[in-house]
Amino acid sequence: MREIQIKMAADGDLHTEELAKYARGDAATDLKKSVLRNESMGIKFTGRPEMKPQVTAVNTEGKTATVTDCFDATSWKPVYKDSGKSSSSPSSA
């Protein structure tokens, strides 16, 4: 699902059919709202975040696993589409 989120943030397209493969309900609605809000402000994201998911526990009896992920957005920046300039406030850059 993260890959579709990154794609949506980069190009401003909702990718509705592709998104439906990974998210429904509130998760899909929240992603769409975020894309539409950014689009209305002329913002897109450049670069990409770093992700390092790892299985940290497995329960074979309960057939479950715990996954921990470090999500680093340092290289994933919001910019104005027209100018390419950062849309981050100085305190959040």
Backbone as numpy.savetxt, mean C-alpha at the origin, in Angstrom:
# Nx Ny Nz CAx CAy CAz Cx Cy Cz
-1.47 -8.79 -1.47 -2.29 -7.60 -1.47 -1.43 -6.34 -1.47
-0.25 -6.43 -0.85 0.61 -5.24 -0.82 1.00 -4.80 -2.23
1.24 -5.76 -3.12 1.65 -5.40 -4.48 0.57 -4.59 -5.19
-0.67 -4.97 -5.03 -1.75 -4.20 -5.67 -1.88 -2.83 -5.02
-1.65 -2.75 -3.71 -1.68 -1.46 -3.02 -0.60 -0.53 -3.57
0.58 -1.05 -3.78 1.70 -0.27 -4.32 1.37 0.20 -5.74
0.82 -0.70 -6.55 0.45 -0.36 -7.92 -0.63 0.73 -7.94
-1.64 0.59 -7.09 -2.72 1.57 -7.03 -2.20 2.94 -6.62
-1.29 2.98 -5.66 -0.75 4.25 -5.18 0.14 4.90 -6.23
0.77 4.10 -7.07 1.67 4.65 -8.09 0.93 5.22 -9.28
-0.15 4.55 -9.70 -0.80 5.01 -10.94 -2.19 5.61 -10.75
-2.73 5.56 -9.53 -4.02 6.18 -9.27 -5.21 5.42 -9.82
-4.96 4.24 -10.37 -6.04 3.41 -10.90 -6.55 2.49 -9.79
-7.85 2.23 -9.76 -8.43 1.40 -8.71 -8.18 -0.10 -8.91
-7.83 -0.53 -10.12 -7.55 -1.95 -10.38 -8.60 -2.83 -9.71
-9.87 -2.50 -9.91 -10.98 -3.12 -9.19 -10.99 -4.64 -9.29
-10.83 -5.18 -10.49 -10.87 -6.64 -10.65 -9.70 -7.30 -9.95
-8.52 -6.73 -10.10 -7.34 -7.31 -9.46 -7.43 -7.18 -7.94
-7.91 -6.05 -7.46 -8.07 -5.84 -6.02 -9.03 -6.86 -5.43
-10.08 -7.20 -6.14 -11.09 -8.14 -5.65 -10.51 -9.53 -5.38
-9.38 -9.86 -5.99 -8.73 -11.15 -5.74 -8.13 -11.20 -4.34
-7.81 -10.03 -3.77 -7.05 -9.97 -2.53 -7.79 -9.33 -1.36
-8.75 -8.46 -1.64 -9.41 -7.72 -0.56 -10.88 -7.54 -0.85
-11.66 -7.56 0.20 -13.10 -7.33 0.11 -13.51 -6.49 1.31
-14.74 -6.03 1.29 -15.29 -5.32 2.44 -14.51 -4.08 2.80
-14.28 -3.91 4.10 -13.61 -2.70 4.61 -12.19 -2.53 4.05
-11.46 -3.64 3.90 -10.08 -3.54 3.39 -10.07 -2.96 1.98
-10.93 -3.46 1.12 -11.00 -2.96 -0.26 -11.50 -1.52 -0.29
-12.50 -1.23 0.52 -13.06 0.13 0.57 -12.01 1.12 1.04
-11.25 0.78 2.07 -10.21 1.69 2.58 -9.14 1.96 1.53
-8.72 0.93 0.81 -7.71 1.13 -0.24 -8.25 2.03 -1.35
-9.48 1.79 -1.76 -10.08 2.62 -2.82 -10.21 4.07 -2.38
-10.65 4.29 -1.15 -10.78 5.66 -0.63 -9.43 6.36 -0.62
-8.40 5.65 -0.22 -7.06 6.23 -0.18 -6.60 6.65 -1.57
-6.81 5.78 -2.55 -6.43 6.09 -3.93 -7.21 7.29 -4.45
-8.51 7.30 -4.22 -9.35 8.41 -4.69 -8.98 9.72 -4.01
-8.67 9.68 -2.72 -8.25 10.89 -2.00 -6.95 11.43 -2.59
-5.97 10.54 -2.78 -4.69 10.97 -3.36 -4.89 11.51 -4.77
-5.71 10.83 -5.56 -5.98 11.25 -6.93 -6.60 12.64 -6.95
-7.53 12.90 -6.03 -8.20 14.21 -5.99 -7.24 15.33 -5.61
-6.15 14.98 -4.93 -5.15 15.98 -4.53 -3.97 16.01 -5.49
-4.02 15.18 -6.55 -2.94 15.15 -7.53 -1.68 14.48 -7.01
-1.86 13.49 -6.13 -0.71 12.82 -5.50 -0.60 11.39 -6.00
0.64 10.97 -6.22 0.95 9.57 -6.50 2.16 9.18 -5.65
2.45 7.91 -5.56 3.60 7.45 -4.80 4.68 6.97 -5.75
5.93 7.29 -5.42 7.07 6.83 -6.20 7.92 5.92 -5.33
8.78 5.15 -6.00 9.61 4.19 -5.26 8.76 3.02 -4.82
9.28 2.29 -3.89 8.49 1.19 -3.32 8.94 0.90 -1.89
8.00 0.44 -1.10 8.35 0.08 0.26 9.12 -1.24 0.28
9.84 -1.45 1.35 10.53 -2.72 1.55 9.70 -3.55 2.52
9.55 -4.81 2.20 8.79 -5.71 3.06 9.62 -6.96 3.33
9.56 -7.44 4.56 10.32 -8.63 4.93 9.46 -9.57 5.76
8.45 -10.18 5.14 7.60 -11.10 5.91 8.36 -12.37 6.30
8.13 -12.82 7.52 8.75 -14.05 8.01 7.73 -14.83 8.82
7.72 -16.13 8.65 6.90 -16.99 9.50 7.63 -17.10 10.83
6.97 -16.67 11.90 7.61 -16.67 13.22 7.07 -17.75 14.15
5.97 -18.38 13.77 5.43 -19.48 14.56 4.51 -20.32 13.69
4.52 -21.63 13.97 3.63 -22.55 13.27 2.97 -23.45 14.30
1.66 -23.60 14.18 0.91 -24.49 15.05 0.30 -25.56 14.16
0.92 -26.75 14.14 0.44 -27.81 13.26 -0.87 -28.41 13.73
-1.13 -28.35 15.03 -2.40 -28.88 15.54 -3.56 -27.97 15.13
-3.37 -26.69 15.26 -4.42 -25.73 14.90 -4.36 -25.31 13.45
-3.33 -25.80 12.75 -3.13 -25.47 11.33 -3.10 -23.96 11.11
-2.31 -23.28 11.93 -2.16 -21.83 11.80 -0.68 -21.47 11.78
-0.41 -20.30 11.28 0.95 -19.76 11.29 0.88 -18.29 11.64
1.93 -17.80 12.26 2.05 -16.38 12.56 3.10 -15.79 11.65
2.75 -14.72 10.97 3.67 -14.04 10.07 3.93 -12.65 10.61
5.20 -12.29 10.71 5.60 -10.96 11.13 6.22 -10.27 9.92
5.88 -9.00 9.73 6.38 -8.28 8.56 6.92 -6.92 8.98
8.11 -6.60 8.52 8.67 -5.27 8.72 8.36 -4.48 7.44
7.57 -3.43 7.56 7.16 -2.62 6.41 7.88 -1.28 6.50
8.87 -1.09 5.63 9.68 0.12 5.63 9.30 0.99 4.43
8.66 2.12 4.70 8.20 3.02 3.63 9.18 4.16 3.35
10.41 4.03 3.81 11.41 5.09 3.64 11.58 5.49 2.17
11.55 4.53 1.27 11.76 4.81 -0.16 10.46 4.94 -0.95
9.34 4.96 -0.26 8.02 5.05 -0.90 7.45 6.41 -0.57
7.54 7.33 -1.52 7.26 8.74 -1.24 6.06 9.29 -2.01
5.20 10.06 -1.33 4.12 10.74 -2.03 4.64 12.00 -2.71
4.29 12.16 -3.99 4.71 13.35 -4.74 3.51 13.89 -5.52
3.59 15.18 -5.86 2.57 15.76 -6.73 2.83 15.31 -8.15
1.79 14.80 -8.81 1.93 14.29 -10.18 2.48 15.34 -11.13
1.98 16.56 -11.04 2.37 17.61 -11.99 3.82 18.04 -11.87
4.30 18.17 -10.64 5.64 18.72 -10.43 6.67 17.67 -10.03
6.22 16.55 -9.49 7.15 15.55 -8.98 7.72 15.92 -7.63
7.29 17.06 -7.08 7.78 17.50 -5.77 7.06 16.75 -4.65
7.76 16.59 -3.55 7.21 15.88 -2.40 5.92 16.52 -1.91
4.97 15.69 -1.55 3.74 16.20 -0.95 3.73 15.98 0.56
4.84 15.45 1.09 4.96 15.24 2.53 5.20 16.56 3.23
4.63 16.69 4.41 4.94 17.88 5.21 6.36 17.72 5.74
7.07 18.81 6.00 8.45 18.71 6.47 8.60 17.82 7.71
7.61 17.81 8.58 7.72 17.02 9.80 7.54 15.53 9.54
6.94 15.15 8.41 6.74 13.73 8.13 7.69 13.20 7.06
8.55 14.05 6.54 9.47 13.63 5.49 10.63 12.85 6.06
